[in-house]
Amino acid sequence: MSWTNIKDLADSSLEKKGIKEKARQALLLSQANELLAEIFGADSLDKARAVYWQDGELSIAVLADDLYHSLVEQRDFFISRLNDRQAYKTVSTLRFLN
């Protein structure tokens, strides 16, 4: 019997149960919301919030037209800054729900 790294065992177990992907999504949404606050100010979280991520697409719910237009204008900058916080390129596009 060979020794198995505990990290590999944990990763395998979490992946089998689907927990690893949910944890990645929760972390990404949290970081996206933090970035929204950094770029557009803390009060922007009352008007916009990252709500869903799947297959490289991050969905952001936006309630204010002015913030929506700012997000559209800075889409590439936002994606770049968010991906810099990840281990690898995670977000390729933004989708806005307004």
TORLUMFI-957867 format. One record per atom (N, C-alpha, C): residue in three letters; chain; residue number from 1; x, y, z. Coordinates in Angstrom, 2 decimals, always signed. Each point is the difference from the previous one (the first is absolute). Last residue first. Example, Ala and Ser with C-alpha at 12.3 -4.5 7.8 and 13.67 -1.06 7.14 Angstrom:
   residuo   cadena   num         x         y         z
       Ser        A     2    +12.85     -2.25     +7.08
       Ser        A     2     +0.82     +1.19     +0.06
       Ser        A     2     -0.77     +1.09     +0.73
       Ala        A     1     +0.29     -5.72     -0.07
       Ala        A     1     -0.89     +1.19     +0.00
       Ala        A     1     +0.90     +1.20     +0.00
This chain:
   residuo   cadena   num         x         y         z
       Asn        A    98    -30.22    +43.00    -15.59
       Asn        A    98     -0.53     +1.29     +0.44
       Asn        A    98     -1.40     +0.19     -0.46
       Leu        A    97     +4.69     -3.30     +0.12
       Leu        A    97     -1.43     -0.19     +0.23
       Leu        A    97     -0.54     +1.32     +0.51
       Phe        A    96     +4.65     -1.71     -2.89
       Phe        A    96     -0.67     +0.93     +0.92
       Phe        A    96     -1.49     -0.29     +0.03
       Arg        A    95     +5.02     -2.56     -1.07
       Arg        A    95     -1.39     +0.11     -0.44
       Arg        A    95     -0.70     +0.86     +1.04
       Leu        A    94     +5.43     -1.11     -1.73
       Leu        A    94     -0.96     +0.46     +0.99
       Leu        A    94     -1.39     +0.03     -0.64
       Thr        A    93     +4.88     -2.99     -0.98
       Thr        A    93     -1.02     +0.96     -0.42
       Thr        A    93     -0.91     +0.38     +1.16
       Ser        A    92     +3.82     -2.84     +0.52
       Ser        A    92     +0.29     +0.43     -1.37
       Ser        A    92     -1.00     +1.04     -0.50
       Val        A    91     +2.24     -2.34     +4.85
       Val        A    91     -1.11     +0.74     -0.60
       Val        A    91     +0.40     +0.46     -1.40
       Thr        A    90     +3.09     -2.55     +2.50
       Thr        A    90     -1.25     -0.59     +0.41
       Thr        A    90     -1.19     +0.64     -0.70
       Lys        A    89     +5.70     -0.79     -0.13
       Lys        A    89     -1.08     +0.79     -0.60
       Lys        A    89     -1.33     -0.69     +0.25
       Tyr        A    88     +3.59     -1.05     +3.66
       Tyr        A    88     +0.04     -0.05     -1.46
       Tyr        A    88     -1.20     +0.77     -0.53
       Ala        A    87     +0.91     +0.11     +4.57
       Ala        A    87     +1.18     -0.79     -0.34
       Ala        A    87     +0.17     -0.11     -1.51
       Gln        A    86     -2.45     +4.35     +2.09
       Gln        A    86     -0.22     -1.44     -0.10
       Gln        A    86     +1.31     -0.70     -0.36
       Arg        A    85     -0.60     +4.79     +0.22
       Arg        A    85     -0.19     -0.51     +1.37
       Arg        A    85     -0.16     -1.52     +0.03
       Asp        A    84     +0.31     +2.48     -4.08
       Asp        A    84     +1.28     +0.13     +0.69
       Asp        A    84     -0.07     -0.56     +1.42
       Asn        A    83     -3.91     +0.34     -2.66
       Asn        A    83     +0.81     -1.17     -0.33
       Asn        A    83     +1.37     +0.05     +0.64
       Leu        A    82     -2.85     +3.72     +0.50
       Leu        A    82     -0.56     -1.15     +0.70
       Leu        A    82     +0.82     -1.26     -0.27
       Arg        A    81     +1.14     +3.99     -2.29
       Arg        A    81     +0.29     +0.13     +1.44
       Arg        A    81     -0.52     -1.21     +0.79
       Ser        A    80     -1.05     +0.19     -4.62
       Ser        A    80     +1.44     -0.13     +0.20
       Ser        A    80     +0.37     +0.04     +1.47
       Ile        A    79     -4.46     +0.87     -1.23
       Ile        A    79     +0.33     -1.41     -0.21
       Ile        A    79     +1.48     -0.24     +0.27
       Phe        A    78     -1.46     +4.47     +0.13
       Phe        A    78     -0.57     -0.76     +1.11
       Phe        A    78     +0.38     -1.49     -0.11
       Phe        A    77     +1.17     +2.85     -3.58
       Phe        A    77     +0.81     +0.31     +1.19
       Phe        A    77     -0.48     -0.83     +1.20
       Asp        A    76     -2.53     -0.25     -3.95
       Asp        A    76     +1.29     -0.68     -0.16
       Asp        A    76     +0.91     +0.23     +1.20
       Arg        A    75     -4.26     +2.26     -0.02
       Arg        A    75     -0.14     -1.46     -0.01
       Arg        A    75     +1.36     -0.70     -0.06
       Gln        A    74     -1.66     +4.85     +0.20
       Gln        A    74     +1.20     -0.53     +0.65
       Gln        A    74     +0.00     -1.52     +0.07
       Glu        A    73     -3.62     +2.45     -2.04
       Glu        A    73     +1.19     +0.70     -0.47
       Glu        A    73     +1.29     -0.62     +0.55
       Val        A    72     -4.17     -1.62     +1.55
       Val        A    72     +0.18     -0.35     -1.41
       Val        A    72     +1.28     +0.62     -0.54
       Leu        A    71     -1.28     +1.20     +4.34
       Leu        A    71     +0.47     -1.39     -0.05
       Leu        A    71     +0.24     -0.45     -1.44
       Ser        A    70     -1.91     +4.22     +0.69
       Ser        A    70     +1.39     +0.01     +0.46
       Ser        A    70     +0.60     -1.41     -0.06
       His        A    69     -4.58     +0.50     -0.95
       His        A    69     +0.81     +0.56     -1.08
       His        A    69     +1.48     +0.05     +0.38
       Tyr        A    68     -3.04     -1.41     +3.33
       Tyr        A    68     -0.01     -0.95     -1.12
       Tyr        A    68     +0.91     +0.50     -1.12
       Leu        A    67     -0.87     +2.87     +3.57
       Leu        A    67     +0.98     -1.03     +0.37
       Leu        A    67     +0.10     -1.05     -1.10
       Asp        A    66     -3.25     +3.31     -0.54
       Asp        A    66     +1.32     +0.62     -0.06
       Asp        A    66     +1.10     -1.01     +0.35
       Asp        A    65     -4.58     -1.35     +0.33
       Asp        A    65     +0.45     +0.16     -1.38
       Asp        A    65     +1.41     +0.60     -0.09
       Ala        A    64     -1.95     -3.09     +4.09
       Ala        A    64     +0.12     +1.41     -0.38
       Ala        A    64     +0.60     +0.11     -1.40
       Leu        A    63     -0.68     -4.24     +2.28
       Leu        A    63     -1.26     +0.72     +0.18
       Leu        A    63     +0.04     +1.43     -0.49
       Val        A    62     +2.52     -5.15     -0.85
       Val        A    62     +0.23     +1.44     +0.10
       Val        A    62     -1.33     +0.72     +0.04
       Ala        A    61     +2.69     -5.19     +0.39
       Ala        A    61     -1.29     +0.69     +0.05
       Ala        A    61     +0.27     +1.48     +0.25
       Ile        A    60     +3.20     -3.92     -2.26
       Ile        A    60     -0.08     +1.07     +0.99
       Ile        A    60     -1.36     +0.66     -0.12
       Ser        A    59     +2.98     -4.78     -1.56
       Ser        A    59     -1.23     +0.79     -0.09
       Ser        A    59     -0.04     +1.00     +1.15
       Leu        A    58     +3.95     -2.92     -2.85
       Leu        A    58     -0.40     +0.55     +1.29
       Leu        A    58     -1.22     +0.88     -0.21
       Glu        A    57     +2.69     -4.25     -2.73
       Glu        A    57     -0.89     +1.16     -0.08
       Glu        A    57     -0.45     +0.41     +1.40
       Gly        A    56     +2.78     -3.90     -1.06
       Gly        A    56     +0.72     +1.22     -0.36
       Gly        A    56     -0.85     +1.25     -0.09
       Asp        A    55     -1.82     -4.37     +1.30
       Asp        A    55     +0.68     -0.12     -1.29
       Asp        A    55     +0.65     +1.30     -0.47
       Gln        A    54     -2.93     +1.02     +3.96
       Gln        A    54     +0.06     -1.34     -0.58
       Gln        A    54     +0.68     +0.08     -1.36
       Trp        A    53     -1.97     +3.10     +4.63
       Trp        A    53     +1.13     -0.25     -0.89
       Trp        A    53     -0.05     -1.43     -0.49
       Tyr        A    52     -3.06     +4.27     +2.80
       Tyr        A    52     +0.11     -1.35     -0.54
       Tyr        A    52     +1.22     -0.09     -0.91
       Val        A    51     -1.30     +4.03     +2.53
       Val        A    51     -0.97     -0.97     +0.52
       Val        A    51     +0.21     -1.44     -0.48
       Ala        A    50     +2.06     +5.45     +0.97
       Ala        A    50     +0.29     -1.23     -0.74
       Ala        A    50     -0.85     -1.11     +0.59
       Arg        A    49     -1.39     +5.26     +0.22
       Arg        A    49     +0.52     -1.14     +0.74
       Arg        A    49     +0.27     -1.16     -0.95
       Ala        A    48     -1.75     +5.69     +0.70
       Ala        A    48     +0.50     -1.07     -0.86
       Ala        A    48     +0.61     -1.11     +0.85
       Lys        A    47     -2.04     +3.92     +1.93
       Lys        A    47     -0.54     +0.12     -1.35
       Lys        A    47     +0.43     -1.12     -0.94
       Asp        A    46     +1.44     +0.64     +4.59
       Asp        A    46     -1.44     +0.16     +0.13
       Asp        A    46     -0.68     -0.02     -1.37
       Leu        A    45     +4.70     -0.09     +0.41
       Leu        A    45     -0.55     -1.31     +0.33
       Leu        A    45     -1.49     +0.06     +0.28
       Ser        A    44     +2.69     +3.90     -0.81
       Ser        A    44     -0.38     -0.68     -1.24
       Ser        A    44     -0.59     -1.38     +0.28
       Asp        A    43     +1.95     +3.00     +3.32
       Asp        A    43     -1.44     +0.13     -0.20
       Asp        A    43     -0.47     -0.69     -1.28
       Ala        A    42     +4.69     +0.27     +1.17
       Ala        A    42     -0.74     -0.95     +0.85
       Ala        A    42     -1.51     +0.06     -0.21
       Gly        A    41     +3.42     +1.30     -4.03
       Gly        A    41     -0.36     +0.50     +1.33
       Gly        A    41     -0.88     -0.99     +0.74
       Phe        A    40     +2.18     -0.63     -4.39
       Phe        A    40     -1.14     +0.91     -0.10
       Phe        A    40     -0.46     +0.56     +1.34
       Ile        A    39     +3.86     -3.01     -0.49
       Ile        A    39     +0.02     +0.81     -1.21
       Ile        A    39     -1.08     +1.08     +0.03
       Glu        A    38     +0.39     -3.14     +3.64
       Glu        A    38     +1.28     +0.70     -0.17
       Glu        A    38     -0.06     +0.98     -1.18
       Ala        A    37     -3.72     -2.85     +0.82
       Ala        A    37     +0.10     +1.04     +1.03
       Ala        A    37     +1.30     +0.80     -0.14
       Leu        A    36     -0.62     -3.69     -2.84
       Leu        A    36     -1.01     +1.01     -0.31
       Leu        A    36     +0.11     +1.18     +0.98
       Leu        A    35     +2.62     -3.74     +0.90
       Leu        A    35     +0.55     +0.80     -1.07
       Leu        A    35     -0.98     +1.08     -0.46
       Glu        A    34     -1.42     -3.16     +3.18
       Glu        A    34     +1.04     +0.85     +0.59
       Glu        A    34     +0.58     +0.94     -1.04
       Asn        A    33     -2.98     -3.24     -1.51
       Asn        A    33     -0.71     +1.05     +0.74
       Asn        A    33     +0.98     +0.94     +0.70
       Ala        A    32     +1.77     -3.74     -2.23
       Ala        A    32     -0.59     +0.92     -0.98
       Ala        A    32     -0.73     +1.14     +0.70
       Gln        A    31     +1.74     -3.48     +2.64
       Gln        A    31     +1.07     +0.84     -0.51
       Gln        A    31     -0.52     +1.00     -1.04
       Ser        A    30     -3.04     -3.17     +1.71
       Ser        A    30     +0.44     +0.88     +1.08
       Ser        A    30     +1.08     +0.96     -0.49
       Leu        A    29     -1.41     -3.37     -2.92
       Leu        A    29     -1.06     +1.01     +0.18
       Leu        A    29     +0.39     +1.00     +1.08
       Leu        A    28     +2.89     -3.67     -0.66
       Leu        A    28     +0.03     +0.91     -1.14
       Leu        A    28     -1.04     +1.11     +0.13
       Leu        A    27     +0.03     -3.45     +3.22
       Leu        A    27     +1.19     +0.85     +0.14
       Leu        A    27     +0.06     +1.01     -1.13
       Ala        A    26     -3.40     -3.22     -0.19
       Ala        A    26     -0.24     +0.92     +1.11
       Ala        A    26     +1.18     +0.95     +0.19
       Gln        A    25     +0.45     -3.44     -3.20
       Gln        A    25     -0.98     +0.99     -0.43
       Gln        A    25     -0.25     +1.02     +1.10
       Arg        A    24     +2.77     -3.64     +0.99
       Arg        A    24     +0.66     +0.90     -0.97
       Arg        A    24     -0.95     +1.10     -0.44
       Ala        A    23     -1.78     -3.37     +2.68
       Ala        A    23     +0.89     +0.85     +0.80
       Ala        A    23     +0.74     +0.99     -0.91
       Lys        A    22     -2.66     -3.26     -2.03
       Lys        A    22     -0.86     +0.97     +0.70
       Lys        A    22     +0.84     +0.95     +0.84
       Glu        A    21     +2.19     -3.55     -2.15
       Glu        A    21     -0.47     +0.97     -0.99
       Glu        A    21     -0.88     +1.06     +0.66
       Lys        A    20     +1.49     -3.58     +2.69
       Lys        A    20     +1.15     +0.81     -0.43
       Lys        A    20     -0.45     +1.08     -0.98
       Ile        A    19     -3.00     -3.39     +1.60
       Ile        A    19     +0.19     +1.11     +0.93
       Ile        A    19     +1.11     +0.93     -0.47
       Gly        A    18     -1.71     -4.36     -1.81
       Gly        A    18     -0.42     +1.24     -0.64
       Gly        A    18     +0.21     +1.24     +0.85
       Lys        A    17     +1.20     -4.83     +0.71
       Lys        A    17     -1.26     +0.45     +0.59
       Lys        A    17     -0.51     +1.29     -0.61
       Lys        A    16     +4.17     -1.88     -1.36
       Lys        A    16     -1.01     -1.05     -0.19
       Lys        A    16     -1.36     +0.44     +0.51
       Glu        A    15     +3.75     +2.78     +0.77
       Glu        A    15     -0.41     +0.03     -1.40
       Glu        A    15     -1.09     -1.03     -0.27
       Leu        A    14     +2.01     +0.16     +4.27
       Leu        A    14     -0.84     +1.18     -0.22
       Leu        A    14     -0.51     +0.07     -1.44
       Ser        A    13     +3.06     -3.44     +1.09
       Ser        A    13     -1.26     -0.19     +0.73
       Ser        A    13     -0.97     +1.16     -0.23
       Ser        A    12     +4.37     +0.31     -1.79
       Ser        A    12     -0.75     -1.06     -0.67
       Ser        A    12     -1.37     -0.20     +0.65
       Asp        A    11     +3.03     +3.00     +2.02
       Asp        A    11     -0.46     +0.51     -1.30
       Asp        A    11     -0.88     -1.02     -0.70
       Ala        A    10     +2.08     -1.37     +3.97
       Ala        A    10     -1.05     +0.98     +0.28
       Ala        A    10     -0.56     +0.55     -1.31
       Leu        A     9     +3.69     -2.89     -0.30
       Leu        A     9     -1.18     -0.72     +0.50
       Leu        A     9     -1.18     +0.94     +0.22
       Asp        A     8     +4.16     +1.86     -1.13
       Asp        A     8     -0.58     -0.70     -1.16
       Asp        A     8     -1.25     -0.77     +0.40
       Lys        A     7     +2.43     +2.06     +3.42
       Lys        A     7     -0.61     +1.03     -0.84
       Lys        A     7     -0.67     -0.65     -1.22
       Ile        A     6     +2.54     -2.72     +2.91
       Ile        A     6     -1.29     +0.36     +0.60
       Ile        A     6     -0.72     +1.06     -0.84
       Asn        A     5     +3.46     -3.67     -2.02
       Asn        A     5     +0.04     +1.34     +0.55
       Asn        A     5     -1.40     +0.38     +0.51
       Thr        A     4     +1.70     -5.09     -0.27
       Thr        A     4     -0.69     +1.01     -0.80
       Thr        A     4     +0.05     +1.32     +0.73
       Trp        A     3     +2.82     -5.08     -0.16
       Trp        A     3     -0.47     +1.14     +0.76
       Trp        A     3     -0.63     +1.01     -0.96
       Ser        A     2     +0.10     -5.41     -0.94
       Ser        A     2     +0.81     +1.21     -0.08
       Ser        A     2     -0.63     +1.11     +0.83
       Met        A     1     +0.04     -5.66     +0.16
       Met        A     1     -0.85     +1.18     +0.00
       Met        A     1     +0.89     +1.24     +0.00
